[in-house]
Amino acid sequence: MIIFFFFFGVFRFLFLLAFFKRFVLSYFVPNRDEGTGFGGAG
């Protein structure tokens, strides 16, 4: 179970990181990756 929670935490961290990067890139460069979907700038 500890390994399960560990991987769940890592997955959630990567998900939040991708979402944050998507938000920042869309804020600074709004037309860089338009239409590529969620996390396309990664």
C-alpha positions in Angstrom: 0.0 0.0 0.0 2.9 2.4 0.7 4.1 1.9 -2.8 0.6 2.6 -4.1 0.4 5.9 -2.2 3.9 6.8 -3.3 3.1 6.3 -7.0 -0.2 8.1 -6.6 1.6 11.1 -5.0 4.1 11.2 -7.9 1.4 11.0 -10.5 -0.6 13.8 -8.8 2.6 15.9 -8.6 3.3 15.4 -12.3 -0.3 16.1 -13.2 -0.3 19.4 -11.2 3.1 20.3 -12.7 1.8 19.7 -16.3 -1.3 21.7 -15.5 0.8 24.6 -14.0 3.2 24.6 -17.0 0.2 24.6 -19.4 -1.3 27.5 -17.6 2.0 29.5 -17.5 2.8 28.9 -21.1 -0.7 29.7 -22.2 -0.4 33.0 -20.2 3.0 34.1 -21.5 2.7 32.6 -25.0 -1.0 32.3 -25.7 -0.7 31.2 -29.4 2.2 28.8 -29.0 0.3 25.5 -28.9 -3.3 26.4 -29.4 -5.5 23.4 -30.2 -3.0 20.7 -29.1 -5.0 19.8 -26.1 -4.2 19.5 -22.4 -0.4 19.7 -21.7 0.5 20.1 -25.3 3.3 22.5 -24.5 5.2 19.9 -22.4 
